[in-house]
Amino acid sequence: MLEADDLYVFPVDVWIADGVQWVALNLRPLFLAIKWPIENMLAFNDYVLNAIPFPIFVILMFLLAYRLASLGVALFSALALLVIASIGVWAEAMTTLSLITTAIVICAIIGIPIGIWCARNNTVWGIVRPVLDIMQTTPTFVYLVPVVMLFGVGTVPGGVAVVTAAAPPLIRFTNLGIRMVEQEMVEAGLAFGANSRQLLWEIQLPLAIPTILGGLNQTVLTAMVMSVVVAMIGAEGLGLVVLQGLGRLDVGRAAVGGIAIVLLAMMLDRITQKLASPKDRNSKPLFRSLLRFVQGERINPAVAAERTH
């Protein structure tokens, strides 16, 4: 009987290794260009966050959480930061926060436009969707091997890995949010002479914001998880604290890093959840927004015809 071991084994591992090695040798300028903005943004965020005095930073986060979310979230954020400082990992937490902030900004810059493009072009979505499937089902540790080969080790390559792992949810939710906009709203905008750009910026994006912010919440949590994994390739922060504790069998040190990571993740999750879940989800503000658009930028058919040509 034919067994699986009797079949010819294709050297896929060798092909992949040779392919990655060829890319690393021949496309090095491209990867240096990708690394440069992440490196500079990460250095700037890390400098700013570590330069802010601890009491001022707690007050600023309290005010920011209160403005974006609620008083309860603001109080929890302040308490979480106080606990992180009291267990002696404040500097590491700021480094992790700078890594997460950098990753979120870059994911938004990359993910939202790609999500919009996917929503407006089914062919693009058909190509991007399997790529996102692969990116989201690939174990996080697998990202580390090509990242190390292409970018080296350290916090900056860790940032590249975080961005790569955290971008797919934002792309998916942006695409989903725009596709979920009611067709009646789109038709109403077209009836009043809106062109493609106005339809996107004045109708589709405002109505898709809750869904996009839900994707941002998932991106934040994914980036938080990945920020711990990238400590294995030399990224600094709370993940390195946990890794050091495991390497030395120091349960206390690992637990301190874990507690700080959980508190930081919960703080960011509560803030972004509130952003994605407005209290009033009825349709009246949406129709008022459309009415303001129609009244403020009424376009007659002749002007619309001119713009389309």
HELIX and SHEET records of a PDB file:
HELIX    1   1 ALA A    4  ASP A    6  5                                   3    
HELIX    2   2 VAL A   12  ASN A   26  1                                  15    
HELIX    3   3 ARG A   28  ALA A   51  1                                  24    
HELIX    4   4 PHE A   54  LEU A   68  1                                  15    
HELIX    5   5 LEU A   71  SER A   86  1                                  16    
HELIX    6   6 TRP A   90  ARG A  120  1                                  31    
HELIX    7   7 ASN A  122  THR A  137  1                                  16    
HELIX    8   8 THR A  140  TYR A  143  5                                   4    
HELIX    9   9 LEU A  144  PHE A  151  1                                   8    
HELIX   10  10 THR A  155  ARG A  179  1                                  25    
HELIX   11  11 GLN A  183  ALA A  191  1                                   9    
HELIX   12  12 SER A  196  LEU A  199  1                                   4    
HELIX   13  13 LEU A  200  GLN A  204  3                                   5    
HELIX   14  14 LEU A  205  VAL A  229  1                                  25    
HELIX   15  15 VAL A  230  ILE A  233  5                                   4    
HELIX   16  16 LEU A  238  GLY A  247  1                                  10    
HELIX   17  17 VAL A  251  ALA A  276  1                                  26    
HELIX   18  18 LYS A  284  GLY A  296  1                                  13    
HELIX   19  19 PRO A  301  THR A  308  1                                   8    
END                                                                             
